[in-house]
Structures are given as structure tokens and as C-alpha cells.
Amino acid sequence: MKNKLPLITCAFSTYNSSKTIKKAITSALNQNYKNIEILIVDDCSKDNTLKILEKLKEKYPVIRIYKNRKNLGIGAVRNRLIKKALGE
């Protein structure tokens, strides 16, 4: 009988994070535990954050990106991440 590992959600909120977001997501992807999903909510960044995220998503199918229509702040972003998470 095969033991299936539980799905773990890595959640990221972004706002003008172009200088750090690639390193943060790459770090999550490089962990030994591989049954993960990576959720990202962009809170209306005005820099290249979304472009960076889209490139990463093309390469890694475990990434799901959501973009807020207007800036809502960290509390609303975290609540959205919790609602979208499928993992433990």
C-alpha cells in the first residue's frame, strides 16, 4: 500500500515584491517535501512582480496566482489565501 503525503500549501502575499519574490518562491520549491501547492495573491503591485510570477507559473504548475482588482491590504489578502488553499 502506497503512503500518500498530505498536500501542503505555501501562501504568499505580494505587493511590489519584484526584488524578493523569485527567491522566496524558489526557496519553497527547493524544499525536500514535494507535495505542495504555492498560492500567491498580488495586491495590485505597480512593479514587475506579476510578470515575474507569470514566468514562474509557466515553469512550475504547482503555482496558482490571484490578483486583487484593488489594493485590499494584508488582512484581506490572507483571508483570500486561506479560502483558496487546498492543503493542510
Buried (B, 14 or more C-beta within 10 A) or exposed (E): EEEEEEEBBBBBBBBBBBEEBBEBBEEBBEEEEEEBBBBBBBBBBEBBBBEBBEEBBEEBEBBBBEBBEEEBEEEBBEEBBEEBBEBE
